[in-house]
Amino acid sequence: MKRLLAAILLVFALQSAWAIDIGTAKSQGLVGEAKTGYLAAVESPASAEVKALIASVNAKRKTQFERTARKTNTTVPQVANRFYELAVQRTRPGNYYQDPNGRWKKK
């Protein structure tokens, strides 16, 4: 019995060490789609885990925005803006996005 309890406690301890994923962070209202085309924290201060998620996602988005801009002979801000428009359309009910004025809205 003690071993089982120890194993369960270990699982819970390890779970808290696992990085949060974007879907979970969005559904918990921690992050949302910013009007810049990037992911942002809905409330401040964000935890270190949320900050790390945002940095990782945004680095990948920036790379993709730059690649798309080169391929389409447009600018990174143009690509990011179009991505934002599509991301807002795809935002699930209950998740957050920024309106064009930068205010957080719950869909």
DOFI-657151 format. One record per residue: x, y, z of N, C-alpha, C, O in turn. Coordinates in Angstrom, 1 decimal, padded with zeros to 4 digits. Example, Ala and Ser with C-alpha at 12.3 -4.5 7.8 and 13.67 -1.06 7.14 Angstrom:
DOFI-657151
013.2:-005.7:007.8:012.3:-004.5:007.8:013.2:-003.3:007.8:014.2:-003.3:008.5
012.8:-002.2:007.1:013.7:-001.1:007.1:012.9:000.0:007.9:013.4:001.1:008.0
end
This chain:
DOFI-657151
000.8:-001.2:000.0:000.0:000.0:000.0:000.9:001.3:000.0:000.6:002.2:-000.7
001.9:001.2:000.8:002.8:002.4:000.9:003.5:002.6:-000.5:003.7:003.8:-000.9
003.8:001.5:-001.2:004.5:001.7:-002.5:003.5:002.3:-003.5:003.9:003.2:-004.3
002.3:001.9:-003.5:001.3:002.4:-004.4:001.1:003.9:-004.1:001.0:004.7:-005.1
001.0:004.3:-002.9:000.8:005.7:-002.5:002.0:006.5:-003.0:001.9:007.6:-003.5
003.2:006.0:-002.8:004.4:006.6:-003.2:004.5:006.8:-004.7:004.9:007.8:-005.3
004.0:005.7:-005.5:004.0:005.8:-006.9:003.0:006.9:-007.4:003.3:007.6:-008.3
001.9:006.9:-006.8:000.9:007.9:-007.1:001.4:009.3:-006.9:001.2:010.2:-007.7
002.0:009.5:-005.7:002.6:010.8:-005.4:003.7:011.2:-006.4:003.8:012.4:-006.8
004.5:010.2:-006.8:005.5:010.5:-007.8:004.9:010.9:-009.1:005.5:011.8:-009.8
003.9:010.3:-009.5:003.2:010.7:-010.8:002.7:012.1:-010.7:002.9:012.9:-011.7
002.1:012.5:-009.6:001.6:013.8:-009.5:002.8:014.8:-009.5:002.7:015.9:-010.0
003.9:014.5:-008.8:005.0:015.4:-008.8:005.6:015.5:-010.2:006.0:016.7:-010.6
005.7:014.5:-010.9:006.2:014.5:-012.3:005.3:015.3:-013.2:005.7:016.0:-014.1
004.0:015.2:-013.0:003.0:015.9:-013.9:003.2:017.4:-013.8:003.2:018.1:-014.8
003.5:017.9:-012.6:003.7:019.3:-012.4:005.0:019.8:-013.1:005.1:021.0:-013.4
005.9:018.9:-013.3:007.2:019.2:-014.0:007.1:019.2:-015.5:007.9:019.8:-016.2
006.0:018.6:-016.0:005.8:018.5:-017.5:005.4:019.9:-018.0:004.7:020.6:-017.3
005.9:020.2:-019.1:005.6:021.5:-019.7:004.1:021.5:-020.2:003.6:020.5:-020.6
003.5:022.7:-020.0:002.1:022.9:-020.5:002.1:023.0:-022.0:003.0:023.5:-022.6
001.1:022.4:-022.6:001.0:022.5:-024.1:000.0:023.7:-024.4:-000.7:024.2:-023.6
000.1:024.1:-025.7:-000.7:025.2:-026.1:-002.2:025.0:-026.0:-002.9:026.0:-025.6
-002.7:023.9:-026.3:-004.1:023.6:-026.1:-004.6:023.8:-024.7:-005.6:024.4:-024.5
-003.8:023.2:-023.8:-004.2:023.3:-022.4:-004.1:024.8:-021.9:-005.0:025.2:-021.2
-003.0:025.4:-022.3:-002.9:026.8:-021.9:-004.0:027.7:-022.4:-004.5:028.6:-021.7
-004.4:027.4:-023.7:-005.5:028.2:-024.2:-006.8:027.9:-023.5:-007.6:028.8:-023.1
-007.1:026.6:-023.3:-008.4:026.2:-022.6:-008.4:026.7:-021.2:-009.5:026.9:-020.6
-007.3:026.9:-020.5:-007.3:027.4:-019.2:-007.3:029.0:-019.1:-007.2:029.5:-018.0
-007.3:029.6:-020.3:-007.3:031.1:-020.3:-006.0:031.7:-020.0:-005.9:032.9:-019.6
-004.9:030.9:-020.1:-003.6:031.5:-019.8:-002.9:032.2:-020.9:-002.2:033.2:-020.7
-003.2:031.8:-022.1:-002.7:032.4:-023.3:-003.8:032.6:-024.4:-004.8:032.0:-024.3
-003.5:033.5:-025.3:-004.5:033.7:-026.4:-003.8:034.3:-027.6:-002.6:034.5:-027.6
-004.5:034.4:-028.6:-004.0:034.9:-029.9:-004.0:036.4:-029.8:-005.0:037.1:-029.7
-002.7:037.0:-029.9:-002.6:038.4:-029.8:-002.8:039.0:-031.2:-002.6:038.3:-032.2
-003.1:040.3:-031.3:-003.4:041.0:-032.6:-002.1:041.1:-033.4:-002.2:041.5:-034.6
-001.0:040.7:-032.9:000.3:040.8:-033.6:000.6:039.5:-034.4:001.5:039.4:-035.2
-000.3:038.5:-034.2:-000.1:037.2:-034.9:000.7:036.2:-034.0:000.9:035.1:-034.4
001.1:036.7:-032.8:001.8:035.8:-031.9:001.0:035.4:-030.7:-000.1:036.0:-030.5
001.4:034.5:-030.0:000.8:034.0:-028.8:001.2:035.0:-027.6:002.3:035.5:-027.6
000.2:035.3:-026.7:000.6:036.2:-025.6:-000.2:035.7:-024.3:-001.2:035.0:-024.4
000.4:036.1:-023.2:-000.3:035.8:-021.9:-001.5:036.7:-021.8:-001.5:037.9:-022.1
-002.6:036.1:-021.4:-003.8:036.8:-021.2:-003.8:037.7:-019.9:-004.2:038.8:-019.9
-003.2:037.2:-018.9:-003.0:037.9:-017.6:-001.6:037.9:-017.2:-000.8:037.0:-017.5
-001.2:039.0:-016.5:000.2:039.1:-016.0:000.1:039.1:-014.5:-000.9:039.5:-013.9
001.1:038.6:-013.9:002.3:038.0:-014.5:002.0:036.5:-014.9:001.3:035.8:-014.2
002.7:036.1:-015.9:002.5:034.8:-016.4:003.6:033.9:-015.7:004.7:034.4:-015.3
003.3:032.7:-015.5:004.3:031.8:-014.8:005.4:031.5:-015.8:005.4:031.8:-017.0
006.5:031.0:-015.2:007.7:030.7:-016.0:007.4:029.7:-017.1:007.9:029.8:-018.2
006.5:028.7:-016.8:006.1:027.7:-017.7:005.3:028.3:-018.9:005.5:027.9:-020.0
004.4:029.2:-018.6:003.7:029.9:-019.7:004.6:030.7:-020.5:004.4:030.8:-021.7
005.5:031.5:-019.9:006.4:032.3:-020.6:007.3:031.4:-021.6:007.5:031.8:-022.7
007.7:030.3:-021.1:008.5:029.4:-021.9:007.7:028.9:-023.1:008.2:028.8:-024.2
006.4:028.5:-022.9:005.6:028.1:-023.9:005.4:029.2:-025.0:005.5:028.9:-026.2
005.1:030.4:-024.5:004.9:031.5:-025.4:006.2:031.8:-026.3:006.1:031.9:-027.5
007.3:031.7:-025.6:008.6:032.0:-026.3:008.8:030.9:-027.4:009.3:031.2:-028.5
008.6:029.6:-027.1:008.8:028.5:-028.0:007.8:028.7:-029.2:008.2:028.6:-030.3
006.5:028.9:-028.9:005.6:029.0:-030.0:005.9:030.2:-030.9:005.8:030.1:-032.1
006.2:031.3:-030.3:006.4:032.5:-031.0:007.7:032.4:-031.9:007.8:033.0:-033.0
008.7:031.7:-031.4:009.9:031.6:-032.2:009.6:030.8:-033.5:010.1:031.1:-034.6
008.8:029.7:-033.3:008.4:028.9:-034.5:007.5:029.7:-035.4:007.7:029.6:-036.6
006.6:030.5:-034.9:005.8:031.4:-035.7:006.6:032.4:-036.5:006.4:032.6:-037.7
007.5:033.0:-035.8:008.4:034.0:-036.5:009.1:033.4:-037.7:009.2:034.0:-038.7
009.7:032.2:-037.4:010.4:031.5:-038.5:009.4:031.3:-039.7:009.8:031.5:-040.8
008.2:030.8:-039.4:007.3:030.5:-040.4:006.8:031.8:-041.1:006.7:031.8:-042.4
006.6:032.9:-040.4:006.2:034.1:-041.0:007.3:034.6:-041.9:007.0:035.1:-043.0
008.5:034.5:-041.5:009.6:035.0:-042.4:009.7:034.2:-043.6:009.9:034.7:-044.7
009.6:032.9:-043.5:009.6:032.0:-044.7:008.5:032.3:-045.6:008.7:032.4:-046.8
007.3:032.5:-045.1:006.1:032.8:-045.9:006.3:034.1:-046.6:005.9:034.3:-047.8
006.8:035.1:-045.9:007.0:036.4:-046.5:007.9:036.4:-047.7:007.7:037.0:-048.7
009.0:035.6:-047.5:010.0:035.5:-048.6:009.3:034.8:-049.8:009.5:035.2:-051.0
008.5:033.7:-049.6:007.9:033.0:-050.6:006.8:033.8:-051.4:006.6:033.6:-052.6
006.2:034.7:-050.6:005.0:035.4:-051.2:005.4:036.8:-051.6:004.5:037.6:-052.0
006.6:037.2:-051.4:007.1:038.6:-051.7:006.3:039.6:-050.9:005.9:040.6:-051.5
006.0:039.3:-049.6:005.3:040.2:-048.8:006.2:040.5:-047.6:007.4:040.1:-047.5
005.6:041.2:-046.6:006.4:041.5:-045.4:006.0:040.6:-044.2:004.9:040.0:-044.2
006.8:040.5:-043.2:006.5:039.7:-042.1:005.3:040.2:-041.3:004.4:039.4:-041.0
005.2:041.5:-041.2:003.9:042.1:-040.5:002.7:041.7:-041.3:001.6:041.5:-040.7
002.7:041.7:-042.7:001.6:041.3:-043.5:001.2:039.9:-043.2:000.0:039.5:-043.1
002.2:039.0:-043.2:001.9:037.6:-043.0:001.4:037.4:-041.6:000.4:036.6:-041.4
002.0:038.0:-040.6:001.5:037.9:-039.2:000.1:038.4:-039.0:-000.7:037.8:-038.3
-000.2:039.5:-039.7:-001.6:040.0:-039.6:-002.6:039.0:-040.2:-003.7:038.8:-039.7
-002.3:038.4:-041.4:-003.2:037.4:-042.0:-003.3:036.2:-041.1:-004.4:035.6:-041.0
-002.2:035.8:-040.5:-002.2:034.7:-039.5:-003.2:035.0:-038.4:-004.0:034.2:-038.0
-003.1:036.2:-037.8:-003.9:036.6:-036.8:-005.4:036.5:-037.2:-006.2:036.0:-036.4
-005.7:037.0:-038.3:-007.1:036.9:-038.8:-007.6:035.5:-038.9:-008.7:035.2:-038.4
-006.8:034.6:-039.4:-007.2:033.2:-039.5:-007.2:032.6:-038.1:-008.1:031.7:-037.8
-006.3:032.9:-037.2:-006.3:032.4:-035.8:-007.5:032.8:-035.1:-008.0:031.9:-034.3
-008.0:034.0:-035.2:-009.2:034.4:-034.6:-010.4:033.6:-035.0:-011.2:033.2:-034.3
-010.4:033.3:-036.3:-011.5:032.5:-036.9:-011.5:031.1:-036.3:-012.5:030.5:-036.0
-010.3:030.6:-036.1:-010.1:029.2:-035.6:-010.2:029.1:-034.1:-010.2:028.0:-033.5
-010.2:030.2:-033.4:-010.2:030.2:-031.9:-011.5:029.5:-031.4:-012.6:029.8:-031.9
-011.3:028.6:-030.5:-012.4:027.8:-030.0:-013.2:028.6:-029.0:-012.7:029.5:-028.3
-014.5:028.3:-028.9:-015.3:029.0:-027.9:-014.7:028.8:-026.5:-014.3:027.7:-026.1
-014.6:029.8:-025.7:-014.1:029.8:-024.4:-012.6:030.2:-024.4:-012.1:030.5:-023.3
-012.0:030.3:-025.5:-010.6:030.7:-025.6:-010.5:032.2:-025.9:-011.5:032.8:-026.3
-009.3:032.8:-025.7:-009.1:034.2:-025.8:-008.4:034.6:-027.1:-007.5:033.9:-027.6
-008.7:035.8:-027.5:-008.0:036.5:-028.6:-008.1:038.0:-028.3:-009.0:038.4:-027.6
-007.2:038.7:-028.9:-007.2:040.2:-028.8:-008.0:040.8:-030.0:-007.9:040.3:-031.1
-008.8:041.7:-029.7:-009.5:042.5:-030.7:-008.5:043.4:-031.4:-007.4:043.6:-030.8
-008.8:044.1:-032.5:-007.9:045.0:-033.1:-007.4:046.1:-032.2:-006.3:046.7:-032.5
-008.1:046.4:-031.1:-007.6:047.4:-030.2:-006.8:046.9:-029.1:-006.3:047.6:-028.2
-006.5:045.6:-029.1:-005.7:045.0:-028.1:-006.4:044.5:-026.8:-005.7:044.1:-025.9
-007.7:044.6:-026.8:-008.4:044.1:-025.6:-008.7:042.6:-025.8:-009.0:042.1:-026.8
-008.5:041.9:-024.7:-008.8:040.4:-024.7:-010.3:040.2:-024.7:-011.0:040.7:-024.0
-010.6:039.3:-025.6:-012.0:038.8:-025.8:-012.1:037.3:-025.6:-011.2:036.6:-026.1
-013.2:036.9:-025.0:-013.4:035.4:-024.9:-014.4:035.0:-026.0:-015.5:035.6:-026.0
-014.0:034.1:-026.8:-014.9:033.7:-027.9:-016.0:032.8:-027.4:-016.8:032.3:-028.2
end
